[in-house]
Each structure stands twice: as structure tokens, then as C-alpha cells.
Amino acid sequence: MEPFSTLIRTATRAQHTAAETSTFMSDLLGGRLGVAAYARYTEQLWFVYEALENTAGALAADPVAGPFLRPELRRLPALERDLAHLRGPGWREGLGALPETRAYADRVRACAEEWPGGYVAHHYTRYLGDLSGGQVIRDRAERTWGFGKKGDGVRFYVFDEIANPAAFKRGYRELLDRIPADALERQRIAAECGRAFALNTAVFRALGEEFPLEPSAA
């Protein structure tokens, strides 16, 4: 029988690629956008992680979602430190979610309240992505905008409490493979992973519209 973690990767490959190759992310990683675009993206992440992490407490004892709620993954404190660095001490006053970001965060919150398996789908797509592709973003941000290595501005991507990310991701996938869910529920969770990638891509699309390249930079 195919491991559940493999099923998810196979089922979401197209959506994953669409997210990774979005115009906004390509331009951001290519150094063609300014630090304001990076700050706006970081701001949108805050809304998604606020939804993920401020609902987690109610799921701690849940047999499906509970095992995934590892404190070393928590990102909100690092995000807030980055935003203070990027936007200054009054960063909360100007905080604004794009409609696409609000839809994403609302979906995460709804899953947390009504469907632990769906919450796991969003948890998986975000945190394993941060541990993997997120490191590319950190490296490019440090080189493009001069942030200190693993310092303020990129702390969101630094997992100080995870000494071996590869081993951690392996253990996370083993948890997925053992998730207490029947075949139909696993299919539903895999489909929700696809939805999570689509919601993320919609945020990238909206950011791309907000930060179009100048003709001379295209």
C-alpha cells in the first residue's frame, strides 16, 4: 500500500509547482522586487500563521491533529520580530490582509474548528514548505536586501530548535503515514493539501498584481 505521505506528494505535485513558480515568487527570488514586496509578503504570512497557531491549542488532544503540533515549529514570534524589523515598532497598526489572504486564513480556521484532518493538510503544506523551500527564500533575502545571516528580517525561516531538518521532515512524514484515518478520509486530506497550495498561489497572484515589475525591469 502506498504510504500516505507519498500519496499526498503525488496528488499535489501540479499545485506545488504552480505555487513555487508563481510570477511574484520568481520575481521576488530573482531580486527584481524591492524589500517592500518582501515585507508585504511577510505580513500576509502573519495572518496565515495566526490562524494556524492560535487555533492549535484546541487540537492538542485530538488524535488526528495533536501529534503534529510540535512547539519547535511555532513561527508567530519569529514573524512578529521580522515585521518589527521590516516595518518598525508600530507594524501592527498598518497590518492588512489581502482578500486572498483572508480567505486562506479563514479556511485554516474553519478546518481547525470543524475538521482536524483538514487542519493537518494546512499544517503539512506550510511547515514542511518552510523547512524546505523556505530556506531558499531566506538565502535570497539575505543576499538581496542585506539582512544578517539568520537574523532579523528572516527569522521566520530559522528553526533554531530543529537541529536536523531532514530527520524532522522524515519523522513528520512517518506521522502522516500513521494518521488514524481511513482511505476515504486520506483522500479528503490529500485534496485539502491541494486546496492549501491553491490558496497560497492565489495570495502570490494578488501580491504580483500589487507589485508588478516596471517595464524596464521586465
Long-range contacts (C-beta under 8 A, 24 or more apart in sequence): 3-173, 3-176, 3-177, 4-176, 4-177, 4-179, 4-186, 4-190, 5-173, 5-174, 5-176, 5-177, 7-186, 7-190, 8-124, 8-176, 8-189, 8-190, 8-193, 11-190, 11-191, 11-193, 11-194, 12-125, 12-190, 12-193, 12-194, 12-197, 15-194, 15-197, 15-198, 15-201, 16-197, 18-197, 18-198, 18-201, 19-197, 19-200, 19-201, 19-204, 20-133, 22-201, 22-204, 22-205, 22-208, 23-204, 23-205, 23-208, 24-204, 24-205, 24-207, 24-208, 24-211, 25-204, 27-208, 27-211, 27-213, 28-137, 28-140, 29-136, 29-137, 29-140, 31-140, 31-144, 32-213, 32-217, 33-211, 33-213, 35-86, 35-145, 36-211, 37-207, 37-210, 37-211, 38-86, 38-141, 38-145, 39-83, 39-86, 39-87, 40-207, 40-210, 40-211, 41-207, 42-79, 42-82, 42-83, 42-86, 42-156, 43-83, 43-87, 43-91, 43-95, 43-96, 44-97, 44-98, 44-101, 44-203, 44-207, 45-75, 45-79, 45-156, 46-76, 46-79, 46-80, 46-83, 46-95, 47-97, 47-101, 47-102, 47-104, 47-105, 48-101, 48-104, 48-105, 48-108, 48-126, 49-75, 49-76, 49-79, 49-126, 50-76, 50-105, 51-104, 51-105, 51-106, 51-108, 51-109, 51-112, 52-108, 52-112, 52-122, 52-123, 52-126, 55-108, 55-109, 55-112, 55-113, 55-119, 56-112, 58-112, 58-113, 59-112, 59-116, 59-119, 62-116, 63-180, 64-116, 64-117, 64-120, 64-179, 64-180, 64-181, 65-116, 65-117, 65-119, 65-120, 65-123, 67-175, 68-120, 68-123, 68-124, 68-172, 68-175, 69-123, 71-161, 72-159, 72-161, 72-162, 73-127, 73-159, 73-162, 75-127, 75-130, 75-156, 78-155, 78-156, 78-158, 79-155, 79-156, 81-152, 81-155, 82-152, 82-153, 82-154, 82-155, 82-156, 84-152, 85-152, 85-153, 86-153, 98-203, 98-206, 98-207, 98-210, 99-206, 100-199, 100-202, 100-203, 100-205, 100-206, 101-203, 101-206, 103-199, 103-202, 104-199, 104-200, 104-202, 104-203, 107-195, 107-196, 107-199, 111-192, 117-179, 117-181, 117-185, 117-188, 117-189, 117-192, 118-188, 118-189, 118-192, 120-176, 120-179, 120-189, 121-189, 121-190, 121-192, 121-193, 121-195, 121-196, 122-192, 122-196, 124-172, 124-176, 124-193, 125-193, 125-196, 125-197, 125-200, 126-196, 127-172, 128-169, 128-172, 130-156, 130-157, 130-159, 131-159, 131-162, 131-165, 131-168, 131-169, 132-169
